[in-house]
């Protein structure tokens, strides 16, 4: 239930949040500062009127936004904490991002290339993450890019996003949407478009605006502007570096089939310059602590009994092989009482079944796929550590390729094939082979 003050404003929501001042509003929603009563944490509360949304037939869009935001947990995407509802309203409790819009920064003038690069790197990191989950934003523009207190970029407003399942039989999206100046030519053409390529075009426009301080395609007449977009008719200002110019030209290629891909963007010389320290999620830090990855970073590269005890209570490493939905790990470990040669033989079988090329030594195996995936050929490395002569720990990690493809391979091929050689503790009523 929502309690209201004398002026009609909701002050207490479901006994969980205290609503404060209005932060902003759009056509269908208002955003308030709110405080979670139990934790005292500040959040942004987006309030959407049901009647208004139903009237214009946008309820599916609201449901889609909720579904997408629950899927995309990333350091550079605004986090959705929870969704509440009353008879007349839907409430989105979201991460409060205090630094304002990136748009307000650009409105003061163009950015230095090194500053623009940091924002662009963070944007591409977030968009690549969305695309790996089959989510396409479709309305990327500086107004939908917020900055936190530390100046890090956060993508917001997934109201126009689409899932892979929205693709038609031709494998393309067909809804014309987005903001005119940032929309890709194929979206205007209404012949169907690749959501990932359309997002990359918008990223190209954003990068141009960051570096130039104005739009690449401008005209008072919207039809004339669309013609320029359709032809890719723009000029880079003289202060753009040659590397930036090259990248923008490849992003603003009017032909989506020859437009640069996300992996090629991240591999470009301009993008790779002075990549900032990656903002790591709490889950990633916890996982590193769990696997001993932090010890490795400080120069310790061997495993001993202490590591094994710290890995899992009661020596039970079997949870590493439990299915966890949407888990994004690039490394896992398991223990075994089998010999190193037995482990390598089993990995050889997996490689053969999956048509992977395999290289091996007495304690290391590297498998590389023959097919090119989202980020090149998938490669997996395994290393065997002897804790005692009869107790081994095997570390498996992604060596190249896409994390999602790696995780799918682990869950569908690797885990089932290794299940019977994974050691589990007697507390689990398991038998040690």
C-alpha positions in Angstrom: 0.0 0.0 0.0 1.1 3.6 -0.6 0.4 6.3 2.0 -0.2 9.8 0.8 0.6 13.2 2.2 -1.9 16.1 2.3 -0.7 17.4 -1.1 -1.5 14.0 -2.7 2.1 12.8 -3.0 2.9 9.3 -2.0 5.3 9.4 0.9 5.5 5.7 2.0 5.4 2.9 -0.5 4.5 -0.7 0.6 6.0 0.1 4.0 9.4 -0.3 2.3 10.3 3.0 0.7 10.0 6.6 1.7 9.5 8.8 -1.4 11.2 12.2 -1.6 11.7 14.9 -4.1 10.9 14.7 -7.8 14.1 14.1 -9.9 12.6 14.3 -13.3 9.7 13.2 -15.5 8.8 12.0 -19.0 5.6 11.4 -20.9 4.6 8.2 -19.0 6.8 8.3 -15.9 8.1 10.4 -13.0 11.3 9.6 -11.2 11.6 10.4 -7.4 14.4 10.2 -4.9 13.5 7.4 -2.5 15.0 5.7 0.6 14.8 2.1 1.5 13.5 2.1 5.1 15.3 -1.0 6.2 18.8 -0.3 4.8 18.6 3.5 4.5 19.9 3.2 1.0 18.9 5.9 -1.6 17.4 4.7 -4.8 15.7 6.3 -7.8 12.0 5.3 -7.9 10.5 5.4 -11.4 6.7 5.7 -11.2 4.6 4.7 -14.2 0.8 5.3 -14.4 -0.9 2.1 -15.5 -4.0 3.8 -17.0 -1.9 6.1 -19.2 0.3 3.2 -20.4 -2.6 0.9 -21.2 -4.4 3.7 -23.0 -1.6 4.1 -25.5 -1.0 0.3 -25.7 2.5 0.4 -24.1 2.0 -2.2 -21.3 4.0 -4.8 -23.3 6.8 -2.3 -23.6 6.9 -1.7 -19.8 6.9 -5.5 -19.2 9.8 -5.8 -21.7 11.8 -3.1 -19.9 11.4 -5.0 -16.6 12.4 -8.3 -18.2 15.5 -6.8 -19.9 16.7 -4.9 -16.8 16.5 -8.1 -14.7 18.7 -9.8 -17.3 21.4 -7.2 -17.8 23.5 -6.8 -14.6 26.6 -5.0 -15.5 28.8 -2.2 -14.0 27.9 0.2 -16.8 24.2 -0.5 -16.8 21.7 1.1 -14.3 20.6 -1.7 -12.0 17.0 -2.5 -11.4 16.6 -3.5 -7.7 12.9 -4.5 -7.7 9.5 -3.8 -9.1 6.4 -3.0 -7.0 2.8 -2.3 -8.1 -0.4 -0.8 -6.8 -3.8 -0.8 -8.5 -2.9 2.3 -10.5 0.9 2.5 -10.7 4.1 0.5 -11.3 7.1 1.3 -9.3 10.7 0.6 -10.5 13.3 0.8 -7.6 16.5 1.5 -9.4 20.1 2.4 -8.8 20.4 6.1 -8.0 23.0 7.6 -10.4 23.9 11.0 -9.1 26.2 12.4 -11.8 23.5 13.5 -14.3 23.4 12.8 -18.1 26.4 12.6 -20.3 24.4 15.0 -22.6 24.9 17.9 -20.1 28.7 17.3 -20.3 28.7 17.5 -24.1 26.4 20.6 -24.1 29.3 22.5 -22.6 31.5 21.6 -25.5 33.4 18.7 -27.1 35.5 16.4 -24.9 39.2 15.6 -25.1 39.9 12.4 -27.0 41.2 10.5 -24.0 38.1 11.4 -21.9 35.8 10.5 -24.8 37.6 7.2 -25.1 36.9 6.2 -21.5 33.2 6.8 -21.9 33.1 5.0 -25.3 35.0 2.0 -23.8 32.4 1.8 -21.0 29.5 2.1 -23.5 30.8 -0.6 -25.7 31.5 -2.9 -22.7 27.8 -2.5 -21.7 26.4 -2.9 -25.2 28.5 -6.0 -25.9 27.2 -7.5 -22.7 23.6 -6.8 -23.7 24.2 -8.3 -27.2 25.7 -11.4 -25.7 22.3 -12.0 -24.0 20.3 -11.3 -27.2 19.2 -7.8 -25.9 19.3 -4.8 -28.3 18.8 -1.3 -26.8 17.6 0.5 -29.9 17.6 4.0 -28.4 21.2 4.8 -27.6 21.9 8.6 -27.2 23.7 10.8 -24.7 20.5 11.5 -22.8 20.2 7.8 -22.0 23.8 7.6 -20.7 24.1 8.7 -17.1 27.3 9.3 -15.0 27.8 8.1 -11.4 29.6 10.0 -8.6 33.0 8.7 -9.9 32.3 9.7 -13.5 31.6 6.2 -14.7 29.0 5.8 -17.5 25.7 3.9 -16.9 23.3 3.0 -19.7 19.7 3.5 -18.9 16.2 3.5 -20.5 15.6 0.1 -22.0 12.0 1.0 -22.9 12.6 0.5 -26.6 14.8 -2.6 -26.3 14.2 -5.9 -28.1 15.0 -9.5 -27.4 16.3 -12.1 -29.8 12.9 -13.6 -29.8 11.4 -10.5 -31.4 13.3 -11.3 -34.6 11.1 -12.2 -37.6 11.7 -15.3 -39.7 14.4 -13.5 -41.6 16.4 -13.1 -38.4 15.8 -9.3 -38.4 14.0 -6.7 -36.3 11.3 -4.7 -38.1 10.1 -2.0 -35.7 11.1 1.5 -36.6 12.1 3.2 -33.3 14.9 5.4 -31.7 15.8 9.0 -31.9 16.1 10.4 -35.5 19.6 11.8 -35.3 21.0 8.6 -33.8 19.0 6.0 -35.7 20.7 3.7 -38.3 19.9 4.0 -42.0 18.6 0.4 -42.2 16.1 1.2 -39.4 14.7 4.1 -41.5 14.6 1.8 -44.6 12.0 -0.5 -42.9 13.4 -3.6 -44.6 14.4 -5.3 -41.4 17.7 -4.8 -39.5 20.2 -6.4 -37.2 19.7 -5.0 -33.7 23.4 -5.3 -32.8 24.5 -3.4 -36.0 21.9 -0.7 -35.4 23.1 -0.2 -31.8 26.7 0.1 -33.1 25.7 2.8 -35.6 24.2 4.8 -32.6 27.5 4.2 -30.7 29.3 5.7 -33.7 27.0 8.8 -33.6 27.6 9.1 -29.8 31.4 8.9 -30.3 31.3 11.6 -33.0 29.2 13.9 -30.8 31.7 13.3 -27.8 34.6 14.3 -30.0 33.0 17.0 -32.1 30.5 18.6 -29.8 27.8 18.4 -32.5 25.9 15.8 -34.6 27.3 14.2 -37.7 24.0 14.4 -39.5 22.2 17.7 -39.2 19.5 19.4 -41.1 16.4 21.5 -40.3 14.4 19.3 -42.6 14.1 15.8 -41.2 13.7 14.2 -44.6 16.9 15.8 -45.7 18.6 14.6 -42.5 17.4 11.1 -43.2 18.8 11.3 -46.7 22.2 12.2 -45.2 22.0 9.3 -42.7 20.9 6.9 -45.5 24.0 7.9 -47.6 26.3 8.1 -44.6 27.0 11.7 -45.7 29.1 13.3 -42.9 32.5 14.9 -42.4 34.9 14.5 -39.5 36.3 17.8 -38.1 40.1 18.4 -38.6 40.8 17.9 -34.8 39.8 14.2 -35.0 42.9 12.0 -34.8 43.4 9.7 -37.8 42.6 6.6 -35.7 39.4 8.1 -34.3 38.4 9.1 -37.9 39.0 5.5 -39.1 36.9 4.0 -36.3 34.0 6.4 -36.7 33.9 5.9 -40.5 33.7 2.1 -39.9 30.9 2.6 -37.3 28.9 5.0 -39.6 29.0 2.7 -42.6 25.5 2.9 -44.1 25.8 -0.7 -45.2 25.2 -2.9 -42.1 26.8 -6.0 -43.7 30.2 -4.2 -43.9 29.8 -2.1 -40.7 32.4 -2.9 -38.1 31.5 -5.5 -35.4 31.8 -5.0 -31.6 34.8 -7.4 -31.4 36.6 -5.4 -34.1 35.7 -2.1 -32.4 37.3 -3.5 -29.2 40.3 -4.7 -31.1 40.9 -1.3 -32.9 44.1 0.6 -32.0 42.1 3.7 -30.9 39.8 1.8 -28.6 42.7 -0.2 -26.9 44.7 2.9 -25.9 44.9 3.4 -22.1 42.0 1.2 -21.3 40.8 2.2 -17.8 40.8 -0.1 -14.8 37.7 -2.4 -15.2 35.0 -1.8 -12.7 34.4 -5.2 -11.1 31.1 -6.4 -9.7 30.7 -7.6 -6.1 29.9 -11.1 -7.5 33.2 -11.1 -9.6 35.2 -10.1 -6.5 33.5 -12.8 -4.4 34.3 -15.4 -7.2 37.9 -14.3 -7.3 38.2 -14.7 -3.6 36.5 -18.1 -3.9 38.9 -19.4 -6.6 42.0 -17.8 -5.2 42.4 -15.6 -8.3 43.4 -12.6 -6.1 46.4 -14.7 -4.7 47.5 -15.3 -8.3 47.6 -11.6 -9.0 49.9 -11.1 -6.1 52.4 -13.5 -7.5 51.3 -16.8 -6.0 50.8 -19.3 -8.8 50.7 -22.7 -7.0 48.0 -24.5 -5.1 48.5 -26.1 -1.7 46.2 -27.7 0.9 45.3 -24.3 2.4 43.8 -23.2 -1.0 41.7 -26.3 -1.2 40.4 -25.9 2.4 39.5 -22.2 1.6 37.9 -23.2 -1.7 35.0 -25.0 -0.1 33.9 -26.0 3.4 34.5 -29.7 4.0 36.7 -30.0 0.8 33.5 -30.2 -1.3 34.2 -28.7 -4.7 31.1 -30.1 -6.4 29.1 -26.9 -6.2 31.4 -25.6 -9.0 29.6 -28.1 -11.3 26.0 -27.1 -10.2 23.9 -25.4 -12.8 23.3 -21.7 -12.0 21.2 -19.7 -14.4 22.9 -16.8 -16.2 26.2 -17.5 -14.3 29.0 -15.7 -16.1 32.3 -17.3 -15.0 35.5 -17.5 -17.1 37.2 -20.0 -14.8 36.3 -23.0 -12.7 38.1 -25.6 -10.6 37.3 -29.1 -9.5 39.2 -31.8 -7.5 39.8 -35.4 -8.5 41.6 -38.5 -7.2 42.2 -39.7 -10.7 45.6 -39.4 -12.3 46.7 -36.5 -14.4 46.8 -38.8 -17.5 43.2 -39.9 -16.8 42.1 -36.3 -16.7 43.9 -35.5 -19.9 42.4 -38.5 -21.6 38.9 -37.4 -20.7 39.6 -33.8 -22.0 40.9 -35.4 -25.2 37.5 -37.2 -25.6 35.7 -33.9 -25.0 37.9 -32.2 -27.6 37.3 -34.9 -30.1 33.5 -34.9 -29.6 33.4 -31.1 -30.0 35.8 -31.0 -33.0 38.4 -29.0 -31.0 42.1 -29.0 -31.9 44.1 -30.1 -28.8 47.6 -29.4 -27.6 48.8 -31.1 -24.4 51.7 -31.6 -22.0 51.9 -33.6 -18.8 50.0 -31.0 -16.8 48.4 -28.7 -19.3 45.8 -29.0 -22.1 44.6 -26.4 -24.6 41.5 -26.9 -26.8 40.6 -24.6 -29.6 37.4 -24.7 -31.6 37.4 -24.6 -35.4 34.4 -22.4 -35.8 34.6 -18.6 -35.4 32.2 -17.3 -32.8 31.2 -13.9 -31.6 34.8 -13.0 -30.5 36.9 -15.4 -32.6 37.6 -19.1 -32.0 36.7 -20.4 -28.6 39.8 -21.7 -26.7 39.8 -23.4 -23.3 42.9 -24.1 -21.2 43.1 -26.6 -18.4 46.0 -27.0 -15.9 46.5 -29.8 -13.4 47.9 -29.1 -9.9 49.0 -31.9 -7.6 48.1 -31.1 -4.0 49.2 -34.6 -2.9 50.3 -37.5 -5.2 46.7 -38.8 -5.2 44.7 -35.6 -5.0 44.7 -33.2 -7.9 43.0 -29.9 -8.6 42.1 -29.1 -12.2 41.7 -25.5 -13.2 39.7 -24.8 -16.4 39.4 -21.3 -17.9 38.5 -19.5 -21.1 41.6 -18.7 -23.1 40.0 -17.0 -26.0 36.5 -16.3 -27.4 33.2 -15.3 -26.0 32.3 -15.9 -22.3 28.7 -16.9 -23.1 29.9 -19.5 -25.6 32.4 -20.7 -23.1 29.8 -21.1 -20.4 27.4 -22.9 -22.8 30.2 -25.3 -23.8 31.0 -26.0 -20.1 27.4 -26.7 -19.1 26.4 -28.8 -22.2 29.7 -30.6 -23.0 32.4 -30.3 -20.4 30.5 -30.7 -17.1 28.6 -33.9 -18.1 31.8 -35.4 -19.5 33.8 -34.8 -16.3 31.0 -35.4 -13.8 32.1 -39.0 -12.8 35.8 -38.0 -12.1 34.9 -34.9 -10.0 35.7 -35.6 -6.3 33.1 -34.7 -3.7 33.3 -35.0 0.1 31.9 -37.9 2.1 29.6 -35.3 3.8 27.8 -35.3 0.5 27.3 -39.1 0.7 29.6 -39.4 -2.3 32.1 -42.1 -2.9 35.7 -41.2 -3.5 37.0 -43.2 -6.4 
